[in-house]
Amino acid sequence: MDACARWPADERLLVVFIGSVLHALALYISCGVFVLAERKNFWSAYRLPRQRPDLKADTPENVQLNRRAFYEQILGTFFVVPLCLYLAYPIIASYITVCDPLPHARIWCRDIALMIVGCDTIFYWTHRALHASPLLYRTIHKQHHGFKATTVWASEYFGIVDLILNVLPGIVPSMVLGSHFTVLMLFTVLRQWQTVQSHSGFDLPFDPFNRGLFHGGSRRHDFHHSHNHGCYSDFLPFWDWLCGTDHAYKAFWTKNAKLAAY
């Protein structure tokens, strides 16, 4: 990459810089889109229905939780992420290429497709294990489920261990494939959008990561938070369908298809 030739420091700091900046931009642009939609009241037709009192955005508990998650998100974005990238660089760089020439377009498409499948597989089984074990749930994952009603600020509301377990599914497939760093960064941006939109409280019919192969992503994850049950996948509904961990979700939406009452 030309950036490697122009970069005044070593490759490690280049990876930390690019990874941190892209993560921050993808996160806050994605959050900003939905915050703007909320404040200007467009996409109102696509809001997920929330009639349960504890799911109302303006309850004192949810307002305080959003504020706390926002401050933690800033800490994670500008301190935890750069630190983790710096510490993980020797392992990551053993498997992916950074300054080699960019790969052919077909390699980009192949790697992105396989990374989505790999990420979803690792995330599903890790996430399911966190819910299956009372000890793991209580000590690792419970903080994230402080949000019964998903908001964009919930997308990265994790403890350190949970954050690492959330990030690894997005990195491990690229290491197995020996992907180029730029491909990993593109996947990171795509996953950041997908993560934010699945926590946004909007069910957008025109979002490609919420339709087609990825259908119902926002609905599924909103149900996962509001009921704390099932729908453990990330991108795809495949593993939930195969393992039957979406039965309660399907029954709920079938029952409430007309009333849409949460």
N, C-alpha and C positions, 0 to 999 in steps of 0.2 A: 504494500500500500504506500502511496505517496506520503501519507501522514507519518509513516515510520521514518522516512528520510528527513522530513522536516521537523520531527519531534526532537526537542533539545535534550530530553532525558532518556532513561532506558525504557525498554519495552514494558516492564512491569508497571511503571507509572503511566504509560500510555494506556494500558488495559484498564487501570484503575480510573483514569480520567474519562475515557470514552464510556466505559461501563456505567460510571456514576452519573455522568451528564445525561446519557440517553435514558437511564432509569428515571431520573428526576423529570426530564422533559415529558417522557411518555406518561408518567404517573400524573403530573399536575395538569397537562393538557387534557388527558382523559377525564380527570376529576372536574376540571373547569368546564368541560362540555356539559356535564350533567348538572353541575351547580347552576350554570347559566339557564339550562332548561327548566330547572326547579324555580328559579327566581323570576324568569320571564313567562313561566307557565306555558311554554310550548312543549309539545309531545305529551300534553296532559291526557290525551286519549290512550296513551300507552303506559300510564302508571299502573303498577300492580295494585290490585285492590287490598286495602287494609282497613278493616272495620274493628278488629280487636283493639281495645283501648291501649294495651301496652305496645302496639305497633305504630301508634301515632307519632309522627316526627317531632311534634311540639311538646311532648311531655317533658317535664323537668329532667327526668332520668335520661331520656334520649338526647336532649340538648347537651347535658353535661357529658354524656358518653362521646358524642360527636366532637366536643371540644377537646376532651382528653385524647381521643384517637388522632385528631389533627396534630396536636403537639408531639405525640409519639411518632407520627408519620414524618414530621420534620426531623426529629432525632434519627430515625432510621435511615432516611434518605441522605442526609448530609454527614452522618457519622458512621452508622453501622454498616451500610452498604459499601462505602469506600474501604473501611477497615477489613470487611470480609473479603472483598476483591483482592486487597493487598496480601492478606494472609493466604488466600486460596490460589494465588497466581502460580506458584511452582507446580501445583498439581494440575491445574487447568491447562497450563502451557505445555505440559507433557503429552497432552492428547490433542489439543486443537492448534491450528496454525494462525499466526497473527500477521506477520509481515510478508507472507508468501503472496504471489499473484492471486487475484480474485478468481474464484472458480467459475466454471461455465454455468449458464442459467439453469440447465437441467439438473446440475448438482444442487443449486440453491433450492429448486422445487422439490427434489428428492429428499434433501435433508430436512427442510421445513415440514414436509408431510410426515416423515418418520419421527421427527422430534415431537410433533403433536401427539402421535400415537404413543410414543415412549413416555412422554410427560404425563399423559392421561393415565397410563397404566401404573406408573410409579405413584402418582398422586392419589389415585383411587385406593390402592392397597395401604398406603401410608395413612391417609386420611381415615379410612375405615378402621384401621388398627387403633388410632387415637380415640375413636368413639367406642370401640369394642371393649377397651380396657378402662375401667373406672380410674385406676391409678394414672395412666397416661393422659386421660382426658382432664383429670383434676389438676395435674402438675404441668401439663404442656398446652392443652388446647382450649381450656375453659375460658381464658381471657377473650379469645376471638368470638366466642359465643355469648359474650356480654351483649352483643348486638342481636336482638330478636328480630328487629326490622333492619334489613340491610340498607346501608348508605355507602356512598363512595369512600367515606372515611374508614369504613370497616375493612376495606380491601387489604390493608396492611397493618391491621391492629393485632399484632402478635407479640408474644414473648420471644426472646432470642432463639430458643430451641425450636419453637414453632416456626419462626421466620426461616431458619435454616432448612427445616423439613419442607417448607413451602417453596424455597428457592431451588433445592437440589433436583426435583423432577424436571425443571427447566434446563438444567446444566448437564446432568449425567448423560442424556441421549446424545448431546452434541459431542461429548467426550468419547463415547462409544463409536460414533460415526467418524470421529476425527475431522469435524467440521471446521470451516474457516471462521475466524473470530467475527467477521462481518455478518455471517449467516446466523451465528448465535445472537448477535445484537439485534438483527431483524426479528428473530423469534422472540427475543425479550420484549421488544416494543409491541408485537402482536399479542403476546401473553399479558402484557400490562393492560392493554385495552380490554382484553377479554375478562381479566380479573375485575377491573373497575366496573365494566358494564354488568357483570353478573351480580355485583353488589349494589347496583345503582337504584334499584326499585323501579326501573323502567323495562318494559318488555317490547323492545324495538323490532318491528317486523322487517325493517330494511337493513338491520345489522347482520352481515354475513356470519358473524360468530354467535348469532342467536337463532339462526335458521338453517335449513338444509341438514347436513350431517350434524350440525351443532344445535339442532332445534331445541328450543325451550331452556336454553342455558340460564337465563335470568330467572325464569319461573322456578326451575329446579333448585337453584341455589337459594332463592328467597324462601322456598319451602323448607330447605335444609336448616336455615337459621330460625325461622318462625316456629318450626316443630321439632327442631334438634333431632332429626331422624332421617336416615336414608339420603339418597342423592349425593353420593360421595365423590363423583367424578369432577373433572376439571373442564376440559373442552367438550368431550363427547359423552353421549348417554349410553355408550356400548356396555361398559362394565356394570352399570346399575341395571341395565336391561338383562344382561346375561346372568347376573347373580340375584336378581329379584329385589334389589335394594331400592327400587323406585315404585313398588306396589302401592305404598301408602300415599305417595305423591300423585300417582295416577288416579287412585280412588278419590282423593281429595278434590282434584280438579274436575273429575267427572261429576262428582256430587254437586260441586259449586259452579258448574259451567254457566248456569243462567244467573244465579244470584251473585256469584263472585264474592261471597262473603267470607272474609278472613276471621 
